[in-house]
Amino acid sequence: MANLEEIEKHLKKIGVDYKIIDLGGEVYRVQDVIRVGINADEIVKTLVIRSEVKRGLEFKTEFNALAVRGKDRLDFKKVRRIFGQKTDLAKADEVQRVVGVPIGAVCPIQIGVPLYFDNKVLDLVNVNLGSGDLTKGLDMSLADLLKAVGDFKTSDLT
């Protein structure tokens, strides 16, 4: 779980280049980011999903983060094949509790839950993404993002 201050501290520590983008107020949707002048083809959104997974005789709630291009939609048939039939987007209060920031501010860096990148994200050179703060975005190379997140998996999610 990381907010902008913690994410910046991490990025400086590992020595990657990044830029903070002022979004001109609180931004919750990809369309709002585009209106600020961010290249739509470089936007990566991080969504949190909740799955009910059977562990022994009981069901356990698990959360995962999915990073996909801003213009893409999750294909829940594919997502449910990976995470189970009882998988949906996490509710706003769950996102706040699990990753420590509101929907719209979620950043894949130091997120604190397993992270999956959609295969299409890996085709990007530069990315713009949530920063842990609804009023700011992060701009960096994909290579630096992957270095910053460290542990992740890739899959066909869209």
C-alpha positions as MATLAB code, in Angstrom:
seq = 'MANLEEIEKHLKKIGVDYKIIDLGGEVYRVQDVIRVGINADEIVKTLVIRSEVKRGLEFKTEFNALAVRGKDRLDFKKVRRIFGQKTDLAKADEVQRVVGVPIGAVCPIQIGVPLYFDNKVLDLVNVNLGSGDLTKGLDMSLADLLKAVGDFKTSDLT';
ca = [
       0.000    0.000    0.000;
       1.556    3.247   -1.068;
       0.593    6.848   -1.514;
       2.438    9.352   -3.730;
       4.998   10.247   -1.068;
       5.923    6.593   -0.488;
       5.993    5.855   -4.217;
       8.310    8.816   -4.912;
      10.607    7.711   -2.110;
      10.776    4.232   -3.668;
      11.398    5.588   -7.186;
      14.224    7.815   -5.967;
      15.743    4.955   -3.987;
      15.906    2.651   -7.021;
      17.030    5.473   -9.317;
      14.412    5.496  -12.055;
      13.358    8.521  -14.075;
       9.785    9.711  -13.704;
       7.713   12.850  -13.952;
       4.810   13.934  -11.748;
       1.887   15.213  -13.815;
      -0.488   17.781  -12.273;
      -3.996   16.692  -13.231;
      -5.575   20.026  -12.233;
      -7.838   18.539   -9.559;
      -9.149   15.150   -8.543;
      -9.363   12.720  -11.443;
     -11.172    9.394  -11.262;
     -11.581    8.254  -14.880;
      -9.386    7.725  -17.925;
     -11.505   10.225  -19.898;
     -10.643   12.914  -17.351;
      -6.913   12.170  -17.692;
      -7.168   12.502  -21.476;
      -8.858   15.910  -21.084;
      -5.762   17.130  -19.216;
      -3.714   16.403  -22.347;
      -2.216   12.999  -21.554;
      -1.689   10.748  -24.577;
      -4.549    8.217  -24.459;
      -2.314    5.489  -25.905;
       0.080    5.713  -22.932;
      -2.447    5.543  -20.088;
      -2.291    2.481  -17.850;
      -5.029    2.001  -15.270;
      -4.691   -0.270  -12.273;
      -7.851   -2.069  -11.232;
      -8.322   -4.079   -8.059;
     -10.351   -7.282   -8.222;
     -11.874   -9.373   -5.452;
     -12.108  -13.158   -5.761;
     -13.811  -15.679   -3.509;
     -11.471  -18.659   -3.572;
     -12.162  -22.013   -1.921;
      -9.397  -22.934    0.506;
     -10.143  -26.276    2.102;
     -13.740  -26.177    3.290;
     -14.013  -22.388    3.379;
     -14.089  -19.540    0.905;
     -11.427  -16.877    1.326;
     -11.490  -13.379   -0.193;
      -8.354  -12.545   -2.195;
      -7.434   -9.299   -3.922;
      -5.258   -8.795   -6.997;
      -4.311   -5.758   -9.056;
      -4.622   -5.741  -12.839;
      -2.758   -3.137  -14.899;
      -4.297   -2.621  -18.336;
      -4.142    0.063  -21.008;
      -6.564    2.881  -20.265;
      -8.508    2.342  -23.477;
      -9.000   -1.388  -22.836;
     -11.733   -3.134  -20.894;
     -11.242   -6.230  -18.805;
     -12.608   -9.389  -20.373;
     -14.214  -10.995  -17.336;
     -14.410  -14.392  -19.046;
     -10.599  -14.367  -19.227;
     -10.209  -12.854  -15.748;
     -12.531  -15.446  -14.181;
     -10.623  -18.285  -15.875;
      -7.510  -17.068  -14.069;
      -8.934  -16.010  -10.694;
     -12.138  -18.036  -10.372;
     -15.803  -17.675  -11.219;
     -16.507  -15.540   -8.152;
     -14.349  -12.608   -9.300;
     -15.468   -8.997   -9.709;
     -14.067   -5.491   -9.412;
     -13.442   -4.585   -5.794;
     -15.831   -2.024   -4.319;
     -14.574    1.478   -3.540;
     -14.337    0.824    0.208;
     -12.432   -2.415   -0.427;
      -9.936   -0.651   -2.706;
      -9.363    2.018   -0.047;
      -8.879   -0.616    2.666;
      -6.720   -3.017    0.648;
      -4.398   -0.649   -1.256;
      -4.743    2.470    0.885;
      -5.840    4.902   -1.830;
      -9.172    5.618   -3.552;
     -10.253    4.270   -6.916;
      -8.673    6.497   -9.569;
      -5.435    6.947   -7.623;
      -4.314    3.310   -7.606;
      -0.698    2.840   -8.659;
       0.864   -0.556   -9.388;
       4.078    0.434   -7.571;
       4.242   -0.964   -4.033;
       0.589   -1.929   -4.229;
       0.751   -4.674   -1.618;
      -1.285   -7.279   -3.526;
      -0.308   -9.583   -6.412;
       0.021   -7.614   -9.652;
      -0.789   -8.747  -13.184;
      -0.030   -6.754  -16.325;
      -2.156   -7.279  -19.395;
       0.071   -8.451  -22.247;
      -0.825   -5.350  -24.301;
       0.741   -3.058  -21.679;
       4.106   -4.664  -22.408;
       3.984   -3.237  -25.956;
       4.136    0.340  -24.618;
       7.333    2.382  -24.427;
       6.119    5.156  -22.127;
       3.304    4.993  -19.573;
       1.121    7.408  -17.612;
      -0.494    5.966  -14.531;
      -2.071    6.639  -11.166;
       0.280    7.901   -8.500;
      -1.478    7.230   -5.217;
      -2.896   10.779   -5.355;
      -6.078   11.708   -7.250;
      -4.617   15.058   -8.324;
      -1.330   13.741   -9.748;
      -0.211   11.197  -12.318;
       3.104    9.494  -13.001;
       4.869    9.502  -16.367;
       7.759    7.086  -16.961;
       9.148    4.508  -19.327;
       7.621    1.043  -19.211;
      11.065   -0.385  -18.426;
      11.329    1.864  -15.362;
       7.789    0.951  -14.286;
       8.592   -2.755  -14.473;
      11.765   -2.167  -12.480;
       9.800   -0.194   -9.893;
       7.086   -2.812   -9.403;
       9.527   -5.715   -9.187;
       7.319   -8.791   -8.777;
       4.492   -9.194  -11.303;
       2.890  -11.643  -13.693;
       1.545  -11.121  -17.191;
      -1.612  -12.476  -18.747;
      -4.226  -11.852  -21.426;
      -6.801   -9.830  -19.481;
      -8.561   -7.763  -22.171;
];
